[in-house]
Amino acid sequence: MGISRRVFAVTAALVILACAGCGAAGGSGGRIEGAKWVLRQYDSNGTMKNAPAGANVDALFEKGSVSGFSGVNTYRGSCKISGASLAVSNLSSTLMAGPQGLMDLERIYLANLHEASSFTGSGTALTIFDGSGKKVLVYGRGPARSLVGVSWNAINYYNGRDALLAIQDHTPVTALFSQDGAISGSDGVNDYRAEYKTSGQGITISNVTPTTSRTDPNEAMNRQAQDYLAALRLATRYKLTSTGLELFRSDGAFAVTYLAPK
């Protein structure tokens, strides 16, 4: 073999060895579950972009599921975590419309999340990589959620007749849990007060009473207000999620679901 051929062969071998180490590096694992992660950066056509201020896109990975707020809608899906590998599937979301910029962000974010293949997580940051080892989502650790001191905005309520209905877009329906065991808020027609007690994830809500006596010209609003207050009385368990608060009835079905204020 001539010198030129030997040089070529050695060079080719070095290239092959180098490329063998250039595969999809991906993530190294670490902490991912049980924390609220707030989106800081996302990949868009190969370029990492900063998440817009106030977009509040986030994720909570917990017990085989992922849920959060994607810019306009809330979403939920399944996830499988094994070491540093991450697979996200069956993503679904609510169907609200919003500003075009946030709708575009939401579309890209959910597509990136669906492509998740591995992750690197720490106490303060989470990075998700796709199957090629490319970084597609970067999160920062969000603040811990608390039941108390948050003005929760109701989005769904049990109507007492085997249906979970969406709050009508009229007047906000709210609940504020105070440290002293009191609840105050609006049922969409009147202000109300109630009392609550918690034990672990258990909750009892009692003495639910309107503090004003208004009547709405729209009878559907009056019915919603009555059903919402009745649903509060049925709550036996609560769960804080990355985006809100869920109250459950004794059979495990929803009583009321809330979003945290943005």
C-alpha positions as CSV (number, residue, x, y, z in Angstrom):
1,M,0.0,0.0,0.0
2,G,1.4,3.4,-0.9
3,I,2.0,6.2,1.5
4,S,-1.0,8.2,0.2
5,R,-3.3,5.2,0.6
6,R,-2.0,4.5,4.1
7,V,-2.6,8.2,5.1
8,F,-6.2,8.0,3.6
9,A,-6.9,4.8,5.5
10,V,-5.7,6.2,8.8
11,T,-7.6,9.4,8.3
12,A,-10.8,7.5,7.5
13,A,-10.4,5.3,10.6
14,L,-10.0,8.4,12.8
15,V,-13.1,9.9,11.2
16,I,-15.1,6.7,11.9
17,L,-13.9,6.6,15.5
18,A,-14.7,10.3,16.0
19,C,-18.2,9.8,14.6
20,A,-18.8,6.9,16.8
21,G,-18.7,9.3,19.7
22,C,-20.8,11.9,18.0
23,G,-24.1,10.0,18.4
24,A,-27.1,11.4,20.2
25,A,-25.7,12.4,23.6
26,G,-29.1,13.5,25.1
27,G,-29.6,13.9,28.8
28,S,-28.0,12.5,31.9
29,G,-31.2,12.1,34.0
30,G,-31.7,13.5,37.5
31,R,-34.7,15.1,39.1
32,I,-37.8,15.7,37.0
33,E,-40.9,14.5,39.0
34,G,-42.8,16.4,41.6
35,A,-41.7,20.0,40.7
36,K,-43.4,22.7,38.7
37,W,-41.2,23.5,35.8
38,V,-41.6,26.9,34.0
39,L,-40.5,27.2,30.4
40,R,-37.5,29.4,29.8
41,Q,-36.4,28.4,26.3
42,Y,-37.7,26.3,23.4
43,D,-36.4,25.1,20.0
44,S,-38.0,26.6,16.9
45,N,-36.7,25.3,13.6
46,G,-33.2,24.7,15.1
47,T,-33.0,27.9,17.0
48,M,-33.4,28.2,20.8
49,K,-35.7,31.1,21.6
50,N,-36.6,32.6,25.0
51,A,-40.2,32.0,26.2
52,P,-42.1,35.3,26.1
53,A,-42.5,37.1,29.4
54,G,-45.9,36.3,30.9
55,A,-46.5,33.2,28.8
56,N,-46.5,31.1,31.9
57,V,-45.9,27.8,30.0
58,D,-45.1,25.0,32.5
59,A,-45.1,21.3,33.2
60,L,-45.5,18.9,36.1
61,F,-44.3,15.3,35.7
62,E,-45.9,13.1,38.3
63,K,-46.8,9.4,38.5
64,G,-46.8,8.6,34.8
65,S,-48.5,11.8,33.7
66,V,-47.4,15.3,32.5
67,S,-49.7,18.3,32.8
68,G,-49.5,22.0,32.7
69,F,-50.3,25.2,30.9
70,S,-49.1,25.6,27.3
71,G,-49.7,29.4,26.7
72,V,-53.4,29.4,26.0
73,N,-54.8,26.0,27.1
74,T,-54.1,23.5,29.8
75,Y,-52.8,20.1,28.7
76,R,-52.3,16.6,29.9
77,G,-50.5,13.5,28.7
78,S,-48.8,10.3,29.6
79,C,-45.1,10.0,30.3
80,K,-42.6,7.2,30.9
81,I,-39.4,7.9,32.8
82,S,-36.6,5.4,33.0
83,G,-33.2,6.6,34.0
84,A,-32.4,9.5,31.7
85,S,-35.0,8.5,29.1
86,L,-38.3,10.2,28.8
87,A,-41.3,9.4,26.5
88,V,-44.4,11.6,26.3
89,S,-47.6,10.4,24.6
90,N,-51.3,10.9,24.4
91,L,-51.1,14.7,24.7
92,S,-54.5,16.5,24.8
93,S,-55.5,20.0,25.7
94,T,-58.5,22.3,26.1
95,L,-59.6,24.1,23.0
96,M,-59.6,27.7,23.8
97,A,-58.4,30.3,21.3
98,G,-55.9,33.1,22.1
99,P,-53.5,35.6,20.7
100,Q,-51.8,34.3,17.6
101,G,-48.3,34.6,19.1
102,L,-49.3,32.4,22.0
103,M,-51.1,30.0,19.8
104,D,-47.9,29.6,17.8
105,L,-45.9,29.1,20.9
106,E,-48.3,26.5,22.2
107,R,-48.2,24.5,19.0
108,I,-44.3,24.4,18.9
109,Y,-44.1,23.7,22.7
110,L,-46.5,20.7,22.6
111,A,-44.7,19.4,19.4
112,N,-41.3,19.6,21.2
113,L,-42.7,18.0,24.3
114,H,-44.1,15.1,22.2
115,E,-40.6,14.6,20.8
116,A,-39.0,14.2,24.2
117,S,-36.5,11.4,24.4
118,S,-34.2,12.2,27.4
119,F,-33.7,14.8,30.0
120,T,-31.2,16.4,32.5
121,G,-32.8,17.6,35.7
122,S,-31.5,19.3,38.8
123,G,-33.0,21.1,41.7
124,T,-33.3,24.3,39.7
125,A,-33.4,23.4,36.0
126,L,-34.7,20.8,33.6
127,T,-33.6,20.3,30.0
128,I,-35.4,18.0,27.5
129,F,-33.7,16.5,24.4
130,D,-35.2,14.9,21.4
131,G,-34.2,11.6,19.9
132,S,-31.2,13.1,18.0
133,G,-29.8,14.5,21.3
134,K,-30.9,18.1,20.4
135,K,-32.0,20.3,23.2
136,V,-35.6,21.3,22.6
137,L,-37.0,22.6,25.9
138,V,-35.4,24.3,28.9
139,Y,-37.3,25.0,32.1
140,G,-36.5,26.6,35.4
141,R,-37.9,25.5,38.8
142,G,-41.2,27.2,39.5
143,P,-42.5,28.4,42.9
144,A,-44.1,25.8,45.1
145,R,-47.9,25.9,44.9
146,S,-50.0,26.5,48.1
147,L,-53.7,26.0,48.7
148,V,-53.8,29.1,50.9
149,G,-53.5,32.7,49.7
150,V,-54.3,32.2,46.0
151,S,-57.4,33.5,44.3
152,W,-58.4,30.4,42.4
153,N,-60.5,30.9,39.2
154,A,-63.0,28.1,38.7
155,I,-63.1,26.5,35.2
156,N,-65.3,23.5,35.7
157,Y,-67.9,22.4,38.2
158,Y,-70.1,19.4,38.9
159,N,-73.7,20.2,38.3
160,G,-75.2,17.5,40.6
161,R,-76.6,15.7,37.6
162,D,-73.7,13.5,36.4
163,A,-72.0,16.3,34.3
164,L,-68.9,18.4,34.7
165,L,-69.7,21.7,33.1
166,A,-67.5,24.6,32.0
167,I,-67.9,27.9,33.8
168,Q,-69.8,30.3,31.6
169,D,-67.7,33.2,30.3
170,H,-69.6,35.9,32.2
171,T,-68.4,36.8,35.7
172,P,-65.4,35.1,37.3
173,V,-66.1,32.3,39.8
174,T,-63.5,32.3,42.5
175,A,-62.3,30.8,45.8
176,L,-59.7,32.2,48.2
177,F,-58.6,29.8,51.0
178,S,-57.4,31.7,54.1
179,Q,-55.0,30.5,56.7
180,D,-57.7,30.8,59.4
181,G,-59.9,28.1,57.7
182,A,-62.2,30.5,55.8
183,I,-63.1,30.5,52.1
184,S,-64.3,33.6,50.3
185,G,-65.1,34.3,46.7
186,S,-67.7,34.8,44.1
187,D,-70.1,32.3,42.7
188,G,-70.6,34.4,39.5
189,V,-73.7,36.1,40.9
190,N,-73.1,36.7,44.6
191,D,-70.2,36.8,47.0
192,Y,-70.0,33.8,49.4
193,R,-68.2,32.6,52.4
194,A,-67.4,29.0,53.7
195,E,-65.3,27.1,56.1
196,Y,-62.8,24.4,55.4
197,K,-60.6,21.8,57.1
198,T,-57.8,19.8,55.6
199,S,-56.0,16.6,56.7
200,G,-53.3,15.5,54.3
201,Q,-55.0,15.7,50.9
202,G,-58.4,15.4,52.5
203,I,-60.7,18.4,52.7
204,T,-64.2,19.2,54.0
205,I,-66.0,22.4,53.1
206,S,-69.0,23.5,55.2
207,N,-71.2,26.4,56.0
208,V,-71.2,27.6,52.3
209,T,-73.3,30.7,52.4
210,P,-73.9,33.6,49.9
211,T,-73.2,37.0,51.6
212,T,-75.1,39.0,49.0
213,S,-78.6,38.4,47.5
214,R,-78.4,39.4,43.9
215,T,-80.2,37.7,41.0
216,D,-78.9,37.5,37.5
217,P,-81.3,38.2,34.6
218,N,-79.8,35.1,33.0
219,E,-81.3,32.2,34.8
220,A,-78.5,29.9,33.6
221,M,-76.1,32.0,35.7
222,N,-78.3,31.6,38.8
223,R,-78.3,27.9,38.3
224,Q,-74.6,27.8,37.8
225,A,-74.1,29.7,41.0
226,Q,-76.2,27.3,43.0
227,D,-74.6,24.2,41.5
228,Y,-71.1,25.6,42.1
229,L,-71.8,26.2,45.8
230,A,-73.3,22.7,46.0
231,A,-70.2,21.2,44.4
232,L,-68.0,22.8,47.0
233,R,-69.9,21.0,49.7
234,L,-69.2,17.7,48.0
235,A,-65.4,18.0,48.1
236,T,-63.6,15.3,50.1
237,R,-60.1,15.5,48.6
238,Y,-57.9,18.1,46.8
239,K,-54.9,18.1,44.6
240,L,-52.6,21.0,43.6
241,T,-51.3,20.7,40.1
242,S,-48.8,22.8,38.1
243,T,-51.5,25.0,36.9
244,G,-54.3,24.9,39.4
245,L,-56.4,23.2,42.1
246,E,-58.7,20.2,41.7
247,L,-61.4,19.3,44.2
248,F,-62.7,15.7,44.1
249,R,-66.0,14.1,45.3
250,S,-66.1,11.0,47.5
251,D,-66.3,8.7,44.3
252,G,-63.1,10.2,43.0
253,A,-64.7,12.3,40.3
254,F,-64.3,16.1,40.0
255,A,-66.3,18.5,42.1
256,V,-64.6,21.7,41.0
257,T,-61.4,22.5,39.0
258,Y,-59.6,25.8,39.2
259,L,-56.8,27.7,37.5
260,A,-54.3,29.8,39.4
261,P,-54.2,33.5,38.3
262,K,-51.5,34.3,35.8
